[in-house]
């Protein structure tokens, strides 16, 4: 077969399955599988150039970073074959995910090598065999999940707590069944939250700030936030109840998707009396719900945009979109919704900084000769072109070095671990050079394609001339024609009227 040549690269993909012994850790299982596949590679005289170890759990394709990396390398025609323990190690979560993986391997003529058989997906018999094995594996996975789900539901109905202990409790076992025991230090914080909310009439944000000032911290972050306080106030578990299937996870549909949970319909909830003790009374919890629901005023959309920086303004610290809030006391303010991040500021103070920047931009444009601007752009483009040539030359030299490694491996000068180590080093250098090359090519394209500032001058003049009389929607429209993003920061060292802005323009001077 064509991958028997030392010139053809072969990868190993390792992933633990539910069928592997539970007594083994992921590292132990993957190490055992790696030894098996390396012996197989030695026997078949395969050129193993990379080992992909999937150490994170997750059924969906987009929750498996090593598989995504492997597929990207397959798309780049990096391998002629993939070694794995069984077909279902590649994926059995869904027909769609499995189809993406197998189609990528088939399209790029990549063989699948297992200890039992080698599969050529462009061979009709092998293709049918792989599809059948994948189908059986998916059905088996569904059966396992169904049994696990039934077992969990039955445990919940009996009052056992099967998920991670929430703040205020820690895990204990009664006759090998999981339940909760009160952690007094944390439970006192929960009691304080309900007391401040119900009896002292404090809001969620005020309670969070109060707890932070007293030195209390949640388990997984440095500060309490409005969200964490709302979680306490809405969680009936603190009254001794168990609720299951309240939320469900949405499966990632792309690598950039975030993990999301959505609320299920109440008819799907499983509610039971828990074995664990309550931290607060049912009466206090019910009173908190009455207050919470009476305070909830969903925003109404009138169709009028009130934030001139909508879709433009972002926090320089955490990257979150800066939001506008209005109050009778503070007026229009712009703030980051991440707790304890950058400070908020009144809208008019930020507008002053932005207008000063735009006035300086106009002044700089007027004072700069067009010929000088062209000369500077040409010079910058030439520097980037030189860098591109150097990186291309470096990539060619590194690929030559990598080819020599294959010769040394074939001659027996290098063993597999040494070869992999040195191959990895060169590959990292190649990746750095390729990434740098790509960045420079993008910069050059932007420099050559970005419209000159002269095209934005009419818009800029209109904005500066009529800014005070324009509506928020008109301001937003004109700003978006000139600006990609504005990054905002307001530190403790700055007074209430000061801030820092980093403005990314769409045009080049």
C-alpha positions as CSV (number, residue, x, y, z in Angstrom):
1,X,0.0,0.0,0.0
2,X,1.1,3.5,-0.7
3,X,1.7,4.5,3.0
4,X,4.4,1.8,3.4
5,X,6.9,4.2,2.0
6,X,8.9,6.2,4.6
7,X,8.1,9.4,2.6
8,X,4.4,9.1,3.5
9,X,3.5,10.5,6.9
10,X,1.2,8.5,9.2
11,X,-0.5,9.9,12.4
12,X,-1.7,8.1,15.5
13,X,-5.0,9.1,17.1
14,X,-5.6,8.1,20.7
15,X,-8.9,8.4,22.6
16,X,-10.3,6.6,25.6
17,X,-13.7,4.9,25.1
18,X,-16.4,4.0,27.6
19,X,-15.4,0.4,27.0
20,X,-12.0,0.9,28.5
21,X,-11.5,-0.1,32.2
22,X,-12.8,2.6,34.6
23,X,-9.9,1.7,36.9
24,X,-7.5,3.2,34.4
25,X,-6.9,6.9,34.1
26,X,-7.0,8.5,30.7
27,X,-3.2,8.8,30.6
28,X,-2.8,5.1,31.4
29,X,-5.2,4.0,28.7
30,X,-3.7,6.3,26.1
31,X,-0.2,5.1,27.0
32,X,-1.2,1.5,26.7
33,X,-2.8,2.2,23.3
34,X,0.2,4.2,22.1
35,X,2.5,1.2,22.9
36,X,0.2,-1.1,20.9
37,X,0.0,1.2,17.9
38,X,3.8,2.0,17.9
39,X,4.5,-1.8,17.8
40,X,2.0,-2.1,14.9
41,X,3.7,0.8,13.1
42,X,7.1,-0.8,13.5
43,X,5.8,-4.1,12.2
44,X,4.3,-2.4,9.1
45,X,7.2,0.0,8.6
46,X,5.0,3.1,9.0
47,X,6.4,6.6,9.2
48,X,4.7,8.0,12.3
49,X,5.1,11.7,12.4
50,X,2.5,12.8,15.0
51,X,0.5,11.4,17.8
52,X,-2.8,13.1,18.7
53,X,-3.9,12.4,22.3
54,X,-7.5,13.3,23.1
55,X,-7.5,13.9,26.8
56,X,-10.7,15.9,27.1
57,X,-14.1,14.2,27.3
58,X,-16.9,15.1,24.9
59,X,-19.2,13.3,22.5
60,X,-19.5,16.1,19.9
61,X,-16.9,16.7,17.3
62,X,-16.4,20.3,18.2
63,X,-15.6,19.4,21.8
64,X,-12.6,17.3,20.7
65,X,-9.7,19.7,19.9
66,X,-7.2,17.0,18.8
67,X,-9.7,15.6,16.3
68,X,-10.3,19.0,14.9
69,X,-6.5,19.5,14.7
70,X,-6.2,16.2,13.0
71,X,-8.9,16.9,10.5
72,X,-7.3,20.3,9.6
73,X,-4.0,18.4,8.9
74,X,-5.9,15.9,6.8
75,X,-7.4,18.8,4.8
76,X,-3.8,20.0,4.3
77,X,-2.8,16.5,2.9
78,X,-0.4,16.0,5.7
79,X,-1.1,12.2,6.2
80,X,-1.6,9.2,4.0
81,X,-3.0,7.1,6.9
82,X,-4.4,7.3,10.5
83,X,-3.7,4.7,13.1
84,X,-6.3,4.1,15.9
85,X,-7.4,1.2,18.1
86,X,-10.9,0.8,16.6
87,X,-13.1,2.6,14.1
88,X,-15.3,4.0,16.8
89,X,-12.4,5.8,18.4
90,X,-12.6,8.3,15.6
91,X,-16.2,9.2,16.6
92,X,-19.6,7.7,17.2
93,X,-21.5,10.5,18.8
94,X,-23.7,11.3,15.8
95,X,-24.2,10.4,12.1
96,X,-23.3,13.9,11.2
97,X,-20.0,14.1,13.1
98,X,-19.0,10.6,11.9
99,X,-19.9,11.6,8.3
100,X,-17.7,14.7,8.5
101,X,-14.7,12.7,9.7
102,X,-15.1,9.8,7.2
103,X,-15.8,12.1,4.3
104,X,-12.6,14.1,5.0
105,X,-10.5,10.9,5.2
106,X,-12.1,9.5,2.0
107,X,-11.7,12.8,0.1
108,X,-8.0,13.0,0.9
109,X,-7.4,9.3,0.3
110,X,-6.4,8.6,3.9
111,X,-6.3,5.0,5.1
112,X,-7.5,3.9,8.5
113,X,-5.2,1.4,10.2
114,X,-6.3,-0.6,13.2
115,X,-4.6,-3.7,14.8
116,X,-7.3,-5.9,13.2
117,X,-7.6,-4.4,9.7
118,X,-6.6,-1.6,7.3
119,X,-9.4,0.2,5.6
120,X,-9.4,2.0,2.3
121,X,-12.5,4.2,2.2
122,X,-12.3,4.4,-1.5
123,X,-12.8,0.7,-1.6
124,X,-16.6,0.0,-1.7
125,X,-16.4,-3.1,0.6
126,X,-14.2,-1.3,3.2
127,X,-16.4,1.8,3.0
128,X,-19.5,-0.3,3.8
129,X,-17.7,-2.1,6.6
130,X,-16.7,1.2,8.2
131,X,-20.2,2.6,7.9
132,X,-21.7,-0.5,9.4
133,X,-19.3,-0.4,12.4
134,X,-19.9,3.3,12.9
135,X,-23.7,2.6,12.9
136,X,-23.4,-0.2,15.4
137,X,-21.2,2.0,17.6
138,X,-23.7,4.9,17.6
139,X,-26.5,2.6,18.6
140,X,-24.4,1.1,21.4
141,X,-23.6,4.7,22.6
142,X,-27.3,5.6,22.5
143,X,-28.1,2.5,24.6
144,X,-25.4,3.3,27.1
145,X,-26.6,6.9,27.4
146,X,-30.2,5.8,27.8
147,X,-29.4,3.4,30.6
148,X,-27.3,6.1,32.4
149,X,-30.1,8.6,32.1
150,X,-32.6,6.3,33.5
151,X,-30.3,5.5,36.4
152,X,-29.8,9.1,37.1
153,X,-33.5,9.9,37.0
154,X,-34.2,7.1,39.4
155,X,-31.6,8.4,41.8
156,X,-33.0,11.9,41.7
157,X,-36.5,10.6,42.4
158,X,-35.2,8.9,45.5
159,X,-33.7,12.3,46.6
160,X,-30.0,11.7,45.9
161,X,-27.9,14.6,44.5
162,X,-25.8,13.4,41.5
163,X,-24.2,16.6,40.2
164,X,-21.5,18.9,41.4
165,X,-22.2,20.2,45.0
166,X,-23.4,23.8,44.8
167,X,-22.0,26.6,47.0
168,X,-23.1,25.9,50.6
169,X,-22.7,22.2,50.4
170,X,-20.1,19.5,50.0
171,X,-20.4,15.9,48.8
172,X,-21.1,13.0,51.2
173,X,-22.3,9.4,50.7
174,X,-25.0,7.4,52.4
175,X,-24.8,3.7,51.6
176,X,-22.7,4.6,48.6
177,X,-25.4,7.0,47.3
178,X,-24.3,10.6,46.8
179,X,-26.0,13.4,48.7
180,X,-25.1,16.7,50.3
181,X,-23.9,18.0,53.7
182,X,-24.0,21.6,54.8
183,X,-20.7,23.5,54.6
184,X,-21.4,26.0,57.4
185,X,-19.0,28.8,56.2
186,X,-20.6,28.9,52.8
187,X,-24.1,28.2,54.1
188,X,-23.9,31.4,56.2
189,X,-23.2,33.3,53.0
190,X,-26.3,31.9,51.4
191,X,-28.4,32.8,54.4
192,X,-26.9,36.3,54.3
193,X,-27.9,36.6,50.6
194,X,-31.6,35.7,51.3
195,X,-31.7,38.0,54.4
196,X,-30.2,41.0,52.6
197,X,-32.6,40.4,49.6
198,X,-35.8,39.8,51.5
199,X,-35.4,41.6,54.8
200,X,-32.9,44.4,54.0
201,X,-34.4,45.0,50.5
202,X,-31.0,45.0,48.7
203,X,-30.6,44.3,45.0
204,X,-28.5,41.5,43.5
205,X,-25.7,43.9,42.4
206,X,-25.6,45.5,45.9
207,X,-25.5,42.2,47.6
208,X,-22.6,41.0,45.4
209,X,-20.6,44.2,46.1
210,X,-21.3,43.8,49.8
211,X,-20.1,40.2,49.9
212,X,-17.0,41.2,47.9
213,X,-16.2,44.0,50.3
214,X,-16.5,41.6,53.3
215,X,-13.9,39.3,51.8
216,X,-16.2,36.4,50.7
217,X,-15.4,34.7,47.4
218,X,-17.2,32.1,45.3
219,X,-15.5,28.8,44.5
220,X,-14.6,29.3,40.9
221,X,-13.9,33.0,40.6
222,X,-12.5,35.9,42.5
223,X,-15.7,37.9,43.0
224,X,-19.4,37.5,43.4
225,X,-21.5,38.9,40.6
226,X,-25.2,39.8,40.0
227,X,-25.5,36.5,38.2
228,X,-24.2,34.4,41.1
229,X,-26.5,36.1,43.5
230,X,-29.5,35.4,41.2
231,X,-28.4,31.7,41.1
232,X,-28.7,31.5,44.9
233,X,-32.1,33.2,45.0
234,X,-33.6,31.0,42.3
235,X,-32.2,27.6,43.4
236,X,-34.8,25.5,45.3
237,X,-32.0,23.1,46.3
238,X,-31.3,25.3,49.3
239,X,-34.8,24.4,50.6
240,X,-34.0,20.7,50.5
241,X,-35.5,20.0,47.1
242,X,-33.9,18.2,44.1
243,X,-34.6,19.4,40.6
244,X,-33.3,17.5,37.6
245,X,-33.5,18.3,33.9
246,X,-34.1,21.9,34.6
247,X,-31.7,22.9,31.8
248,X,-30.2,21.2,28.8
249,X,-26.9,21.7,27.0
250,X,-26.9,22.8,23.4
251,X,-24.4,20.9,21.3
252,X,-21.7,22.9,19.6
253,X,-22.3,23.3,15.9
254,X,-18.9,24.9,15.1
255,X,-15.5,25.3,16.9
256,X,-16.2,28.9,17.7
257,X,-19.6,28.1,19.5
258,X,-19.7,28.6,23.2
259,X,-21.1,26.1,25.6
260,X,-24.7,27.0,26.2
261,X,-27.5,25.8,28.5
262,X,-31.1,26.7,28.0
263,X,-34.1,26.3,30.3
264,X,-36.4,23.4,29.7
265,X,-40.2,23.5,30.0
266,X,-41.4,23.0,33.6
267,X,-43.3,19.9,32.5
268,X,-39.9,18.2,31.8
269,X,-38.5,19.0,35.3
270,X,-38.1,16.2,37.8
271,X,-38.8,17.6,41.3
272,X,-38.2,15.5,44.5
273,X,-37.6,15.9,48.2
274,X,-33.9,15.6,48.7
275,X,-32.1,13.6,51.3
276,X,-29.9,16.6,52.1
277,X,-30.8,19.2,54.8
278,X,-32.1,22.6,53.8
279,X,-30.1,25.8,54.4
280,X,-33.2,28.2,54.2
281,X,-36.9,27.7,54.8
282,X,-39.4,27.3,52.1
283,X,-41.2,30.4,53.3
284,X,-38.1,32.6,52.9
285,X,-37.4,31.1,49.5
286,X,-41.0,31.8,48.3
287,X,-40.8,35.4,49.6
288,X,-37.6,35.9,47.6
289,X,-39.4,34.7,44.5
290,X,-42.2,37.1,45.0
291,X,-39.8,40.0,45.3
292,X,-37.7,38.8,42.4
293,X,-40.6,38.4,40.0
294,X,-42.1,41.8,41.1
295,X,-38.8,43.5,40.2
296,X,-38.4,41.8,36.9
297,X,-39.1,44.3,34.1
298,X,-38.2,42.9,30.7
299,X,-36.8,45.6,28.4
300,X,-39.2,46.8,25.7
301,X,-37.9,47.4,22.3
302,X,-39.3,50.6,20.8
303,X,-37.3,50.3,17.5
304,X,-35.2,53.4,18.4
305,X,-31.5,52.8,18.9
306,X,-30.3,54.7,22.1
307,X,-26.7,53.6,22.2
308,X,-24.5,55.4,19.6
309,X,-21.7,52.9,20.2
310,X,-23.8,49.7,19.8
311,X,-21.7,47.1,18.0
312,X,-18.6,49.3,18.2
313,X,-17.5,49.6,21.8
314,X,-15.6,46.7,23.6
315,X,-13.8,46.3,26.9
316,X,-10.0,46.3,26.4
317,X,-9.6,44.0,29.4
318,X,-12.0,41.2,28.8
319,X,-13.3,41.8,25.3
320,X,-16.9,42.0,26.3
321,X,-19.2,44.4,24.5
322,X,-19.7,47.6,26.5
323,X,-23.4,48.2,27.3
324,X,-25.4,51.4,27.9
325,X,-27.4,51.8,31.1
326,X,-29.7,54.6,32.1
327,X,-30.7,55.8,35.6
328,X,-32.2,59.0,36.9
329,X,-29.2,59.5,39.2
330,X,-26.4,58.6,36.9
331,X,-27.8,59.4,33.5
332,X,-26.5,57.4,30.5
333,X,-23.5,55.3,31.5
334,X,-21.3,52.9,29.5
335,X,-20.2,49.8,31.5
336,X,-18.6,46.4,31.1
337,X,-20.9,43.7,32.4
338,X,-18.0,41.6,33.7
339,X,-17.8,42.1,37.5
340,X,-14.8,43.9,38.8
341,X,-13.5,44.6,35.3
342,X,-13.0,48.1,33.9
343,X,-14.9,51.0,35.5
344,X,-18.0,52.6,33.9
345,X,-18.2,56.1,32.6
346,X,-20.8,58.6,31.6
347,X,-21.5,58.6,27.9
348,X,-20.7,62.3,27.3
349,X,-17.2,61.9,28.7
350,X,-16.4,59.0,26.4
351,X,-17.9,61.0,23.5
352,X,-15.5,63.8,24.2
353,X,-12.5,61.5,23.9
354,X,-13.8,60.0,20.6
355,X,-14.6,63.4,19.1
356,X,-11.1,64.7,20.1
357,X,-9.6,61.7,18.3
358,X,-11.7,62.3,15.2
359,X,-10.8,66.0,15.1
360,X,-7.1,65.0,15.4
361,X,-7.5,62.5,12.6
362,X,-9.0,65.2,10.3
363,X,-6.3,67.7,11.3
364,X,-3.6,65.1,10.6
365,X,-5.1,64.3,7.2
366,X,-5.3,68.0,6.3
367,X,-1.7,68.6,7.3
368,X,-0.2,65.6,5.5
369,X,0.6,65.8,1.8
370,X,-1.0,63.2,-0.3
371,X,2.3,62.4,-1.9
372,X,4.0,61.7,1.5
373,X,1.1,59.5,2.4
374,X,1.5,57.4,-0.7
375,X,5.3,57.2,-0.1
376,X,4.8,55.9,3.4
377,X,2.3,53.3,2.3
378,X,4.6,52.1,-0.5
379,X,7.5,51.9,1.9
380,X,5.5,49.9,4.4
381,X,4.3,47.6,1.6
382,X,7.9,47.0,0.5
383,X,9.0,46.1,4.1
384,X,6.2,43.5,4.3
385,X,7.1,42.1,0.9
386,X,10.7,41.6,2.0
387,X,9.4,39.8,5.2
388,X,7.2,37.5,3.0
389,X,10.2,36.5,0.9
390,X,12.3,35.7,3.9
391,X,9.6,33.6,5.5
392,X,9.0,31.6,2.3
393,X,12.8,31.0,2.1
394,X,12.8,29.8,5.7
395,X,9.9,27.4,5.1
396,X,11.7,25.8,2.2
397,X,14.9,25.3,4.2
398,X,12.9,23.8,7.1
399,X,11.1,21.4,4.8
400,X,14.5,20.3,3.4
401,X,15.6,19.6,7.0
402,X,12.5,17.6,7.7
403,X,13.0,15.5,4.6
404,X,16.5,14.6,5.9
405,X,15.0,13.4,9.1
406,X,13.0,10.8,7.1
407,X,16.3,9.6,5.6
408,X,17.9,9.2,9.1
409,X,14.8,7.4,10.4
410,X,14.9,4.9,7.5
411,X,18.7,4.3,8.0
412,X,18.1,3.6,11.6
413,X,20.2,6.6,12.9
414,X,17.1,7.8,14.8
415,X,14.7,5.8,16.8
416,X,11.0,6.7,16.7
417,X,11.0,8.9,19.9
418,X,14.1,10.8,18.8
419,X,12.6,11.3,15.3
420,X,9.3,12.5,16.7
421,X,11.0,14.9,19.0
422,X,13.1,16.5,16.3
423,X,10.3,16.3,13.7
424,X,8.1,18.1,16.2
425,X,10.7,20.9,16.7
426,X,11.0,21.5,13.0
427,X,7.3,21.3,12.6
428,X,6.8,24.0,15.2
429,X,9.3,26.2,13.4
430,X,7.5,25.6,10.1
431,X,4.2,26.5,11.8
432,X,5.6,29.7,13.2
433,X,7.1,30.7,9.8
434,X,3.8,29.8,8.0
435,X,1.7,31.8,10.6
436,X,4.0,34.8,10.3
437,X,3.9,34.5,6.5
438,X,0.1,34.4,6.6
439,X,0.0,37.4,8.9
440,X,2.3,39.4,6.6
441,X,0.2,38.4,3.6
442,X,-2.9,39.6,5.3
443,X,-1.3,42.9,6.3
444,X,-0.1,43.4,2.7
445,X,-3.6,42.7,1.3
446,X,-5.2,45.1,3.8
447,X,-2.6,47.7,3.0
448,X,-3.2,47.4,-0.7
449,X,-7.0,47.0,-0.5
450,X,-7.9,49.3,2.4
451,X,-9.6,52.5,1.1
452,X,-7.7,55.7,1.6
453,X,-8.8,58.1,4.3
454,X,-9.9,60.6,1.7
455,X,-13.0,58.5,1.1
456,X,-14.0,58.9,4.7
457,X,-13.4,62.7,5.0
458,X,-16.9,63.7,3.9
459,X,-18.5,61.3,6.4
460,X,-16.1,62.6,9.2
461,X,-16.9,66.2,8.5
462,X,-20.6,65.6,8.5
463,X,-20.3,63.8,11.8
464,X,-18.2,66.5,13.5
465,X,-20.4,69.3,12.1
466,X,-23.8,67.9,13.2
467,X,-22.9,65.6,16.1
468,X,-24.8,67.4,18.8
469,X,-28.0,67.4,16.7
470,X,-27.8,63.8,15.4
471,X,-29.9,61.0,16.9
472,X,-28.1,58.0,18.5
473,X,-29.0,55.9,15.4
474,X,-27.5,58.4,13.0
475,X,-24.3,58.7,15.1
476,X,-24.0,54.9,15.1
477,X,-24.5,54.7,11.4
478,X,-21.9,57.3,10.6
479,X,-19.4,55.9,13.1
480,X,-19.7,52.4,11.7
481,X,-18.9,53.7,8.2
482,X,-15.5,54.8,9.5
483,X,-14.6,52.6,12.5
484,X,-14.4,48.8,12.9
485,X,-14.0,48.7,16.7
486,X,-13.4,50.9,19.8
487,X,-11.6,49.3,22.8
488,X,-12.4,51.1,26.1
489,X,-10.6,51.1,29.4
490,X,-11.2,53.2,32.6
491,X,-8.7,52.5,35.4
492,X,-8.8,53.5,39.1
493,X,-5.9,55.9,38.5
494,X,-8.1,57.9,36.1
495,X,-10.7,60.3,37.4
496,X,-14.4,59.9,36.5
497,X,-14.1,62.0,33.3
498,X,-11.1,60.2,31.9
499,X,-10.8,57.0,29.9
500,X,-8.5,55.3,27.4
501,X,-9.7,54.4,23.9
502,X,-8.0,52.3,21.2
503,X,-9.8,52.9,17.9
504,X,-9.5,50.6,14.9
505,X,-10.3,52.6,11.7
506,X,-11.5,51.2,8.4
507,X,-9.4,53.6,6.4
508,X,-5.7,54.2,6.0
509,X,-4.0,57.6,6.1
